[in-house]
Amino acid sequence: MCDDGTGNHAMVANPRREQIRATLTHLAPDLATLRTAFDEAERAMSAGAWTGAPADRFGDGLSARARRLDRAAEQAREQLLQELAAEPEQVRRCETFGVSPLFPLALPPVGSRG
């Protein structure tokens, strides 16, 4: 039974909200890495590291990839924020049993060999 016998339900903080917040915090450095992954190469190309028609094509492709990565990182963040917004602040206590974490295993940061 999900109530205290009086028809009232014990309400508690929604653990899924905290899990989503923790996921956002955990992923923030990786999302930042994705957003800036091509910055150094783009700066080098802008500074004239390589010139000519092939370099222009390469630079255009590099910029397109940088924009796609930035967009993907922002979409991932926005999706998590939407999930967070969709979750109620409180839920009935009995609805919290068996709640599993979003990421049950520790994930290494992007680019690490861990």
N, C-alpha and C positions, 0 to 999 in steps of 0.2 A: 504494500500500500504506500502511496506517495504523500500522504498527509499525516498529521499528528493525531488523527483520530477525531478531530473536531471539524474536519472539512477544510482546515487551513493547511496550506503548504508552507514548509520552511523554505524560505528563499535565501539563496547564497550568491556570491559573486560568480559570474559565469567563467569557469576555468578556460574555456575555449578562447575568450577574449585575451586572457593573459598569454596563452600559447601563441596567438597570432601576433601580439605585441612583441613577444620574445623572438619570434621568427623574423619580424621586421628588423629588430635590433641585430640579430645574428647575421642577417643577409646584407645589412647596410654597407659594410666594407667591400663585399663582393660586388654589389651593385655599383659602388663608386669606382671600383677597378674596371668594370665593364664600360662605364661612361667615359673613362679616360685612357682606355687601352691603346688607342692609336694617336694620342696627343703628341707624343714625342716624335713619332714618324711624320706626322703632319707638319710639325714645326720644322723638322729637318728639310722636308720637301719645300716648304714655303721659304726657307732660308737659302734655297738653291743647291741642296745636296746633290740633286740630279736634275738635269734640264733637257729639254728637247721634247719632241712629240711623244715618244714612248713614256717619258717621265710624266708628261701631262696626263696621259691616259692612266698611268699607274696612280698618280696623285688623285685623280677623279675617283678611281675605284677605292682608294684608301679612304677618302672622305665619305663615300657612300657607305662603306662598311662601318665607319665610325658613327655615322648617323643611325644606322640600323641597330648597332649595339646600344647606343644611347636610348633609342626608342624601346628596345626590348627590356632594358633595365627599368625604364620608367613604367612600362606595362606591367612588369612583375610586381613592382611596388604598388601600383594602382590597384591591381587585383587583390593584393593582401589588404589594402586599405578598404576596399569594397567589402571583403569578407568580414573585416573588423566592424564596419558600420552595420552590417546585416545581423550581427550577433547582439542579443539583448544584454544589458548590463547585469541582470540577475536572472537566474533560472531556479526551478525547484531543485532542492537538494538531491532528490532521487534521480534527476536527469544528469547528474554529474558522475554517477558511477560508471566505470568502464570508459571514461574519456581518455583517449590515447593522445600522445603528443603528435604534433605535425611531423616532426623529424625525430623519430625515436633513437636514431644513431647520430653520434657526433659527426658532422660533416667538415672535412678540411676546407680551408679557404680556397677560392679559385686560384689556380696557378701553383698551389703547393703540391708537394709530392707525398703529403701525409696520408 
